[in-house]
Amino acid sequence: MKTVFYFSAILLVIFTLAFSSCKKDEIETVPLETVNGDILEYVNYGKKVFLFNFNTDLLTYPITYLIRSELSVEGNQIKIKLIDIQKDGHDDLNVSKGAASCSIDLGELANGQYEVQITVSQTTSTGTLSISDSLVTIDFPSTQDLTINHDTLNRIPFGTVWGYVGYNNTSNQGLASGFISGLNALGAEPSELAPGYYGYFSISDSMEMIQPIDENFTYFKEYLRDYQGEAAALNEHINYYNTEYYNKVDVIVYWFWDGSTK
């Protein structure tokens, strides 16, 4: 079994792949129809950065197909153009089918209100993006060929650590609980996030955490904490489980790290 540890720039690998969609080469393309999108925030070297993720509504493309795009950010004006779909030349391979996609890096955005134009092929929708310390809201009075999946994104505070411990044998339940107890021993405290959508997870009105879980796990234990301690101590705790129990439990960790060494 494998252990996955996401320490700071959570979407770096995914973004590196998807960003190639913004290059316009002499390539084979197919027309772009309707899309859906979401804004997401991630941490890159201690700084919060915004992404706009787009997926085609049509789910019959090889998942390696990318939406080609252009971005312009000038002052409080954000213009995104989704051009077409780039084929990758691997149609003869047994590639899973799904949505073509693109992740667009908006960079660091200060609190305030931004005018946003999103063009899907030849149709343009105009709305606003409002950013505060705790919330990001997107308001499009009307859209064409575009659906915004979540109009409100709750911002994750620095120090928030979350994830789950997955396992397939009930005899390893104690190990899963032990990892979470170890977090508490390091000084991690229960997080008091308000109900809402946070991009990577949601908090229900009954204060239950909802996050994607690998379906290969029969059992799992979730956690959501606020950790303001030393990065080295947390890393050591995770590495211990990596080494000692790698074939018994999988520790999935996400941390909004502010980059400080403390």
N, C-alpha and C positions, 0 to 999 in steps of 0.2 A: 504494500500500500504506500501511497505517496503522501507527503505533507506539503501543503501549500502555504507560503508566507508572503503576504503582500504588505510591504513595510511603509512605503511613502507614495510614490507615483503609481497609483493602482492601475491605471489604464495605459501605461507607457507602451507595452508591447502591442496592445490592440490599436492604439493610436498610431504607432509607427507604421503598421500595416495599412490602416485606413487612409492615412494622410496622403499616400501615394495616389489616391483618387483625385487629388487636386492638380495633378500634372497632366497637361494636355499634349500627348504625343500622337504620332500617326498610328492609331490603333483602331481596332474594330469595335463599334459601339452598337447599342440598340436604343430605341427611343425610351425616354422616361415618362411614366404615366403618373399615378398618384403615390404620395409618400406620407409617412407619419414621422413625427420627430419629438425629441425630448431634450431638454437642457440638463446638463450634469456638471457637478463640480468635483474636481479631484485635486490632490496635493502634489506639487512638483517642487522638490527641494525646499520644502517649508513654505511654499506659497500656494494659495488657492487659485486655481485656473478653471475656466469654464469651457465646456465642450457642448456642441450641438450635434446630437446623433440623429441621423435620418435613416429610415428603412423603407423600402418599397412595400406597398400594400400587397402586391403580387408576390406569392411565395414559391414560385416555380423556377427561380433562377438558381444556378449554382451559387452557393454561399460565398464563393470567392469573387463574384462579380462586385464591382465597386461603382458607386455613383460619383461621377466627376463633378467637381464643384469649384466655385470661385468665392473668395471672401474679401470684403472691404470694410475696414473699421476706421472711421474718421470722426473724432470727437464722440458725440452721442449718436452717430449714425452707423448702423450695422446693416450691411447688404450681403445677402447670401444668394448665390445663384447655383441651382442644381441643374446641370446641363443635360446629361444623358447617362447611360450605363456602359461602363467599360468592360468588355469581355476580356477574359484572361488567356484564351487559347487552350484551355484544358477541358473542352467540352467532351472529349473522348474518354476522359477519366471518370471514375465512379465517385463524383463529388456530390455531397449531400445537397439537396435542394432547399431553398428558403428565400429570404429577402436579400436583394442587393443593398449595400449600405455605404455610409460615409460618416466619418467623425470629423467635425470641423472645430479646430482649436480657436476659441475667441480670445484666449489669453487672460490676463488679469483685468478685471473690470471693477472700477470703483463703484461705491454705492451711488445710486441715482437712477434716472430714467433714460432709456435709450429707445430710439425709433428703429424698428427692425423691418426690413424688406426681405422677403423670401420668395424667390422666383423658382418655380418648378417648370422646367422646360420653357414655355412661353407665357405662363400665367404668374402674376405677382400678387402676393398678399402682404398687407402692411399692418403692423401692430406695434405694441410697446413691450419692452422688457424693463421691469422695475426691480432694483436690487437694494435690499436693506441688510442690516447685520444678521437678521434671522431668516429672511424669506427672499425668494426670487419668484416673481409673478410674471406671467406672459399673458397679454391680452390682445387677441386678434378679433375685431368686431365681426369679420367674415373672412373666410379663406377659400381659395380655389386650388383644388388638387392637393391640398395639404391638411393634415390633421395633427394638432398638438395634443399628445396623449395626456400630459399633466400640466395644468396651467399654474400650479403652485409647487415650488420645490423648497422644502425646509432645508436650511443650510446646516451642515454637520459641524459642530464646534471642534476646534483643535483639541486633541486629547481623547477623542472618542475612539474606543477600540471595540470591535464587534466581530462576530463570526459564529462558528460552531465546531464541535468535535464530533466527527462521524465515526461509526464503528458498525460491525456486522455480527458481533457476538456479544450476548448479554453479559458474559464474564468480564468484558472490558468497560462496563458501565462505570465502575469505580475509577478507572483511569481518566475517563472523560470528565467526571466530576472533579477529579484531582487537579486537572489542568485549570479548571475555572477557580477552584479554591486557591490555587497557586497565584492566579491573577489578583485575587482579593488580598492575599498575603503580601503582595508587592505594593499594595496601596490603591489598587483599582477600586473605585466605588460605583454603586449602581447609577446608571445614567438616567437623568430625569428629562428626557426629550418629550416634547409635546406630541400628541397624535398628528399624523400627517405623512406625507411622502417625502423621503430623503434620497431618492435616486437609487441607492444600493439596497435599501430596505424601507419598510413602512412601519409606522406605529399605529395600531388600531385605537378606536375610542376606548376600548377596555385595557389599553396600555400593553397589548401583546405585540411582540416583534414579528414581522413577516419578512422573510428574506428567501432568496433562491437556495435550495438545498440539492446537492448532487443526488440524483435518484439512485445511484449505486449503493448508497448507504441505507441499511435497514433501520438503524437507530442513529440518533444524534442528540446532542445537548447544545443549546444556543446560549449566547451570552451577549450582553451589551453593557459596557462599562465606560467610565471616565477615568483615564489614566494620565496623570501629570508627572509621573516619576521618570526615572532614568531610562533612556533607550537601551542601554547596555543590559540592564537588569531584565527588561522584557525580552530582549533578544536571547539572553541566556536561558530564560525559562522555556522559550519556544524550542531552542536548540536541544535542550535536555530531552524534551518529548520526541523531537526528531530522531535522536540517537537511541534512546532507550526503548521506545515503543513504536518504532516506525512500521512494524508489521501488525500492530494491534489497533491503533487509532490514527485518524487523520485530523490534524489540527489546522483549521482554516481561520486565518487571522487577517483582519483589515484594521488599519490604524491611521487616523488623520493626525500625522506627526508634524509638529511645527518646525522640525529640523534642528532643534536645540540639542546640545549634548548633555546639558544638566549634570 
